[in-house]
Amino acid sequence: MLSKMAGRFQGGYMQIGEGDNPYISRVWNEWNEALASEAKTLAHLVLEAPRTLSISAEEYYSASPAG
């Protein structure tokens, strides 16, 4: 996961990285271990609620309608 994030930030062959964006580079000017750790933690926190509150398709369709 972190290697994909680093690749997207740094860019590559025929691809401009997010780190080349002047607005992003004002806050995070280079990819390093601290940024990687912070990005991973924030991604985990953002995705935690939807993952824990989600239900399977079987549970969704088997639930009786309220009423």
Order of alpha helices (4+ residues) and beta strands (2+ residues): alpha-beta-beta-alpha-alpha-alpha
